[in-house]
Amino acid sequence: MSKFLVLWKMEPALILADREEELNNWISKLEAVKVGVQAGLMKDFGVFAGGMRGYGVWEVESEAELFTHLLTWMPSVNMEVEAVVTVEESIEAIKKAVQP
């Protein structure tokens, strides 16, 4: 399994003008996040205190699988994705790099 850090940001141009409708939309999205966490796809998720940005830590088989999941949030959410190398993987890579 590969681990990814996803930094997300709501797309301001796509926020609904009706406040109540937008808040209900937001709750709906967060309920979908809960499903992803319960399914084990997301290991962690958070909203930054400012409310329009946050992060998720995903653990999936591949970049393609992650992309498929993230498509459900586009275009209303912009994402920056970074692959994560664990401590164990880092140690192993360093050991391989120094071996002749």
TAJO-V559913 format. One line per field, one symbol per residue. phi: phi as a letter, one per 20 degrees, with the letter a starting at -180 (. if undefined). A space follows every 10 residues. Layout:
phi = ???
//
This chain:
phi = .ddcededbf egfdffffgf fffffffgff fffgfffffn fdebbbdfgf ndcabbddcc fbffffggff gfeeefcecd dcfddfgfff ffffgffeff
//
